Amino acid sequence: MLLKVRRDTLIILLLAFMLIFAGRLINYISFASSYQSDDGIPISGIMVKGNDVIPIDFIKYNVANTGFRAGSYIKGGMLITSKKTLPLDEAIHNAELHATLSTVPGTKLQPIVAANVKVDNQTGIVVVSVVEDFSGAIRKENSTQ
């Protein structure tokens, strides 16, 4: 029993398969040729989870200012940046503190009540999980006035 498939449908399916395959191939090649440093594991990026209102760029900027940015690397239990060297535990604590200082654009509201920063020592990926609570942010705003 043969299924009848039109020629244009077959061409579209073949092109879709080729695009998916090419994308996967490029992804694997870029990972294999990624920068390896003898100094240590370079910080390769920051991922943010749990935010609803605050833009990801604001949180990434605040965490990057603590030393988790391109050009920094992890060697042993130390975070080495272009300006300073500090213990990884201290850098993680500073990143958690600075992530909670992120504000809603155009206001002084700081709805992030908790942040958890995890650093993968094998890949250099920094994962920031945040918890937003606007009842606490409103109380902070009212208490500063």
N, C-alpha and C positions, 0 to 999 in steps of 0.2 A: 504494500500500500504506500504510495508516494503522496507526499504533500505537495500541493502546488504552491510555489513561492514565486512571486513576481521578481523580475530581475532587479528593479530599483530597490525593493525591500532587501534583497540579498546584498546589494552593494552598500546600502546604509548600515546593515548589520556588520558587514566586513570592515567598514570604516570605523565603526564604533569599537569593534574589537581591537583594531590596530591602534586607535587612540589610547585605549585603556592599557594595552600592552606597552606602548611607548612611554606613557606616564609612569608606569611601574618600573620600567627599565631605567629611566632617567632618575627616579627616586633612589634606586639601588646604587646606581653609579655615583650619584652625589654623596651618598652616605659612605661609600667605599673610598672616595677620594677626599673626604673631609679632613680638615687640618688636624694633624696629630702633633703635639708638642712634647719635647723631651722634658720640659719644665714641669708638666703636670697635665691635668685634664682641663681644657679650656671651658669656660662658661659658654654654652651653645644657645641658650635662650631661656625665656621666662614664660611660663604658662600660668594663666589665672583661671581659677574656678570659683563659682559661687556668687559672682557679682551680678546684680540685676540693673542697678541704676548708675553706678559709677563706671565710667568708661574704662576699658582694659588698659588703654594707654596711660591713664593717670596712675593706676596701680603699678604698672610696669616701670614707669618713670621713677616713682618713689622707691621701689625695690632696687632698681638699677643704681640709684644714687648711693646705696649702702655698699656697693662694690660688686654686685652681681651683674656685670655688663660685659660686653665684648672686649676682649683684651685681658680680662682677668682669668685666673686659672686656680685650680685646686691642686695643692701638692701636699700629700699627707693629710693632716688635719688643719691645714692653714689655707686661707683665702689670700691670694697674692694679687694685688691690683697694681696699677702704675704708680700710685702714690703711697700705699702703705701695705703692710702685711699684718693680718689679724687672725686669731683662731676662728675656725669655721663655726663653732657654736656661738661665739659672740656676733659674727656676721649674720647668722640666722636670726638671732634675737633682735638685732638692729633692723633687719628686713621686716620682721613681724611688726615691730613698733612703727616703722615708717609706712607700712601698708595700711595701718589703722588711721594714719593721718590723711589719707586720701579724702577729698571733699567732693560733694556734688557740684558739677560745673555751675559757676555763677553764684554760689552760696558759700556759707561757712559750715554747712552741715557735714558732719563726719559720721555717716551711718555704719561704718565698719566697726563692729565691737570686738571682733576676734579675727586673727589671721594665723595661719599655720604655714610655715615655709619648709619645704623638703627639698634637699639637694641630692640628686643622683650622682654619686661619686664615680660612676662608670662612664656616663654620657655627658655630664655637665649641665643637665637640664634642671632648672629651678621651677618648682611647682608651688604656687601660692594659692591656698584655699582660704577664702574670706567668708565671713558671716555678716550680713547686713541686717541691722535692726533700727528702724526709723524712730521707734519710741525712745531709744537711748540717744539718738542724734538730736531729737527735739529737746530733750532734757539738757544736753550739753549746750545747745544753742541758747536756751533760756537762762542757764546758770552763768553764762559769760556776760550777760547784759546787766 
